[in-house]
Amino acid sequence: MKKTYDIVGRKKLWFTIPLVVLVITLLVSAVFGVELDINFRGGSIVTYSFEGDVDQGAFQETIQGALGQQIGLQRQEDVVTGRVNYVATLSSKEGVTPEKQMEITSALQQKFSGNNVEVVETSNVDPAIGRDFFAKSMVAVAAAAVLMILYIAFRFRKMGGWSAGVFATVALMHDVMYVFATFVLLRFPIGDSFIAVALTILGYSINATIVIYDRIRENERSMGSKETLDEVVNKSINQSLARSINTTVSTVIAVGTVCVICYIFHVESILIFTLPMMIGMLAGAYSSVCIAGPLWVTWQDRKAAKKKLQK
């Protein structure tokens, strides 16, 4: 006989885990702040080339000493040629002046005199463009959430409609919260990658939730009043569990492989996208199994209890 897991019966545990993660994330954000990508805070992006081996920490400290502020420094390696560049992000609303840039380059050339340090490319970033993009992205996320609620409310109108749509969206917000937590806890800068991951996870995660809702609707119809709603939901989740696990494992392996390759070759720009994506996929599997269904049945149970009290 196939083993049945009491998912609904342990709903308090499932609800507590993301609340703990949320509290930790908010505390870290309050104490250490949230790293913003240069596209959102403005400044300059400068790419440096060099010969031989140059210590990344010493390179960063030299720039910070000349500039008088903290900077971000990424190692950029060409997989084909093997050539390594350092990309510095210098925060400033007005960008770095040519005079200051010459001062920084001079300090680097003096510190690493035998490595032929040169500026390959410099670009200034206007924070207004980033803020405008972020605002439009948030509008897109909000519009997507509303459309999802409407679609699910219509499709599952026989099982509570609006409540099903709202709690499916709550599960999606849970997934985005985990993506945000990954950026905050790992000190990844919030930027274009965060928006891209969040929008991708919204589309990925909703499918698993809809599959479980479909199963609940079918089981409600076939079982009638033979079993309680808690039992129907629990059975539906268990019937979909293998599919959810298999789908998640296959996608996580694929994305995880990309993460490992990016880590080995120091491709930080892609790692900042793929690692939160992998965490978001795991969170999506968790929310579709442990959040959406149990949260919906909790609401339905409370509605039923209120109706009994009114009679």
Secondary structure, DSSP 8 states (H G I E B T S, - for coil): ------TGGGHHHHHHHHHHHHHHHHHHHHHH---B-HHHH-EEEEEEE-SS---HHHHHHHHHHHHTS--EEEEEE-TTT--EEEEEEEE-TT---HHHHHHHHHHHHHHTTTTT-EEEEEEEE-HHHHHHHHHHHHHHHHHHHHHHHHHHHHHTGGGTTHHHHHHHHHHHHHHHHHHHHHHHHTT--BSHHHHHHHHHHHHHHHHHHHHHHHHHHHHHHHHTTSS-HHHHHHHHHHHHHHHHHHHHHHHHHHHHHHHHHHHHTT-HHHHHHHHHHHHHHHHHHHHIIIIIHHHHHHHHHHHHHHHHHH-
